[in-house]
C-alpha cells in the first residue's frame, strides 16, 4: 500500500443478507483511480450491467473519500457518492462537503459499498470495524437535517458524521439528495438510490489516524495555498456572499435562466442577489469547510429558525427561473428543499417546465390539485415541491424526472431543458457554444460541475478546436478534484496554480506525481464513465443540447437574437470526439483505452 493519503481498506455491505466484507485497497487501484469519483466510477463499471435497474437491489451505492480528504488541504471535506442514476439511467455521481469522508477514513475505510436492500427502514452505525444495522422507524418520514440531529442525540455522539435522506429519498423521487451537515450531494438522484435500499442514514465514527507521507511538505504546501487565498482580493466578498454573489453578474452578462430558460435577464435582480441577502439577514455567521480560510457558506438566524444562505444555482433555479423575485422567498424554498432532501437545481427545473406547460395550457389547475402554477408564485412552488416529494397528483409524474414529464406530456419536449435526462443547471447557453458542449457531453447530464467554461467564452474568442480542448480540460480537472477529495473553488474562483494539487497529492501519498499525470488518470476515469453510458444506451444523439437552445432566440438583453447554430454544434462535437480519441459516434477508440491503461474495457466497448 501507499505511504499516506489512504486508510487502505474497502468496506462492502450486503443489506439483504447483512453480510459484511472488508478488503485491502491495492496500490495499483489507488494510483490509477486516485480516489472519490474515480473509485466509484470503476466500481459502478465492475458491479453493474446494461440491465441493472438503478432502483433495484442489484444497483450499488458507493461512498468514497479521496487521498486529500480530511488532510491539511483547503476545502478537503469532499466525499463522492456514485451509482447508476435513477434520474437518467446512466452513470451518476455527486459530492458532498462536511466530515463524512474524514470520518470514513478515521474508521479505517476509503470506500463504502452498499448493495442489496433491507426489508425494513434502517440506518447503519459504523465505528471502526463495528457495523450495526439499527432500526430507522423513529426517523422515517422526518426531514433530512432533523434526522441527522436526532440520530446524533440518540447515539450520544455529536462528533459523529451522519449522512441522511429526507422524505424525497424515502419515496424514491428521482432528484432526491443525500445530506450531511446541511451540505448536499444533490445531483443525479442518489438519495433515491439510498431510499430504495431502505437506508435512512449512515452514522460514521472512528479513532484511526490518517497517514501522511511527508508532513513537512504538506504543511509548506498548505501555507502557500492558504496565504494565497487569505490575501486574495475576492476573499472578503466570497465569505460574505458565497456563490450567491454571482447572481447579479450572471444577469448582467445575460445568461441567467428566466421562466424556464425562455429569457436570460430580469429587471428585479437587486432583490435576488447577495447585497439584498446581507441587508435582510443581518444575524449570520460563516460556515467553513475543512481547512478553508474563505468560509464561503453562511448560516442566518431568523425568527423562523436557522436558514442556510442559498447558493447561486438555488437562486437561479428557484428564483429567476420561476420568476420568484425576492431572496427571502428563495431562502424559504431552499429550506424546504433541504429538509425534504431534494436537489434545488432539478426541482427548480421541473417546476419551471410545469409552469410553462401551465402557461401554454398543456396542463390545467385541475391537473395540479387546484394549485395555480403561475410564474412568480412562491406558495405554488412550495405546494408543488411537497406534491413531488409525497408523489401526489402531478407531483408523482414530476417525481420520476423530466423524461417522465415528456412521456406524459409530449408537447413539453421542445421546451424541456435537460441533457441525457438530467435537468439543466442555471446558465442559459444559447449564446455559448462551449458551455452548450460542456452540458451536452457531461457524463452525468447537464451539470456545470463537469465544465464551466462560460466565464472563458465571455472573455475571449476561441477557434472551435480550442473551445473543444477547453471543455475537455475542464472535464478532466474539475472531476479530478472530486477524485482527490478537495474543493475546486481555489482554482475555479481564485485561480490558484493547478499544479499545487500535484504537490498536495505527492506530499500526502508519498509518490512523486505531476499535474499532467493526475490529469491523464482523470481522463481515464472520464473514459470509464463514458463506457458505462455507452453500455447503458448513450449515443451521439445523446450529446446534444435541448431543442430550445437551437430554436428560440434570446428575446432581450446583451445576447438578444442569439441562438445556437446546429451545423456549428455538429462540427464542434465531431472535433470534441476527435480530440478525445473517440470515433465519430463518440465511442473511445482502442488506442485511447490502451493508452489510458483500460485494456479490460477494449473488448467490451
Secondary structure, DSSP 8 states (H G I E B T S, - for coil): --SSS---EEEEEETTTTEEEEEE--HHHHHHH-SHHHHHHHHHHHH--TT--TTSTTS-EEEEE-TTTTSSSTTTT-EEEEEE-TTTSSEEEEEE-SSHHHHHHHTT-SEEEEES--SS-EEEEEETTEEEEEE-TTTTTS-HHHHHHHHHHHHT-TTSEEEE--HHHHTT-TTB-EEETTEEE-GGGHHHHHHHTTEEEEEEE-------S-HHHHHHHHHHHHHHHHT-TTHHHHHHHGGGGGHHHHHHHT---BTTTTBS--S-GGGTSHHHHHHH--SEEEE--TT-SS--EEEEEETTEEEE---HHHHHHHTGGGT---HHHHHHHHHHHHHHTB-HHHHHHHHHHHHHHHHTTSS-TTTTTT----TT-HHHHHHHHHHHHHT-THHHHHHT-HHHHHHH-GGGGGG--EETTEE--S---TT-HHHHHHHHH-TTSS-TTS---HHHHHH----HHHHHHHHHHHHHHHHHHHHHT--SHHHHTT---TTHHHHHHHHHHSS---HHHHHHHHHHHHHHHHHHHHHTT--GGGG---HHHHHS---SSTTTT----HHHHHHHHHHHHHHHTB-TTS-B-HHHHHHTT-HHHHTT-
